[in-house]
Amino acid sequence: MKILILTVSAGQGHNSMSLAISKYLKQTYDDVEIKQIDLFKDGNQSKKKKKANWMVNDGYFTLVKYALHFANHNYEKLKNRDINKKAPALRRNFITPATPYIKEVIDDFKPDAVFCAHTFAGIIMTDLRNEGNENALKAKIVTVVSDYDVAPYTELLTKVDYIITPTDDFDDVLIKKGFDISKRLSFGIPVQTKFSLPLDKIEARKQLEINENKNTIMIMSGGVGFGNIAKTILNLNKCKSDFQILCVCARNTKLKTKLEKLKKKGKIKKDIYIYGFVNNVDVMMSASDVLIGKIGGVAIAEAFNKHLPIIANKALPFQEYDNMVFLKARNACDYIQKDSQAHLVVDRFFQDTKQLERIRKNIELLRRPNAAKDIGDLLYKN
């Protein structure tokens, strides 16, 4: 059984989903052969392909870091684009540079199934089918909506066999975009199995060697540091509630250094543990009572699988803002509009037990802990 996984590196969420699917398949089926391809990093590197890679990685982060309002305004325009238009700029900048190598891989590898971890991958596979590519027509093609929102250009990948969504709330949008709704499966957003494994809160805190009996806030920063995490943490000094903080800076070394200096000078009044890049986010989530940070689709799925409520940061790009709107409307998260209000939101979380309980109940309605398994089985089985 040959399975091809097509991904991109932007934000790492698509790679995380791909890893989750790949791990499940390898652990479950002995006869599976998996090939994973980055649309823009693998294969021959033409100038156009290098440009596309820069645009979906460095260009994306630069835009949302320094021109977030402009970026989000244009994203909203794309969401409302005329779906009958062929999107020539998208094809020129992203689809055309990546297609020749993907076609080469398809014809050489001859996959039985293809998992498209990004919209662009689904568009390429749809185009190959429209062109009559034999191996694209034979393979089972599965794509995924990786946020609580349907991304622009999803209407260009309607020839896939199945589209996976986080919930069944998007049927009207998918129908409008031209999908046969029988192809929609609301399996959820796939994340690694370890986020679905139960781990007692006290045991998790023992593993981390932190206070076992104190409320715990986990704060996660994106690699480029959206939002003023340091300012948010300093504002938490005003909280009446007692808690400890686990702050994961990932690859944002500037933030890590800044926080360490603030801690050394005694500017942070709460107990705080500062980390760089870690591999035990699942344990940290099990140890925590609430997560503050960016809310990409994968991060939400990981937290919800750990029954962990989320407070969203104020600076949210593209789909992350839509994720917040979707979850807030269902009372499944809270939102910090200003850094200066962080302490009010956190105190409300710890003091209003009824509100927290409602949020936890609503999380249970949205969580899909078996997503990686369900998608993996769908790809493998005839």
Secondary structure, DSSP 8 states (H G I E B T S, - for coil): -EEEEEE--TTTHHHHHHHHHHHHHHHH-TT-EEEEEETTTSS---HHHHHHHHIIIIIHHHHHHH-HHHHHHHHHHHHTS-TTS--HHHIIIIIHHHHHHHHHHHHHH--SEEEE-SHHHHHHHHHHHHTT-HHHHHSEEEEE--SSS--TTGGGGTTSSEEE-SSSTTHHHHHHTT--GGGEE-------GGGTS---HHHHHHHHTS-TTS-EEEEE--TT--S-HHHHHHHGGG-SS--EEEEE-TT-HHHHHHHHHHHHTT---SEEEEESS-S-HHHHHHH-SEEEE---HHHHHHHHHTT--EEE-S---THHHHHHHHHHHTTS-EE-SSGGGHHHHHHHHHH-HHHHHHHHHHHHHH--TTHHHHHHHHHH--
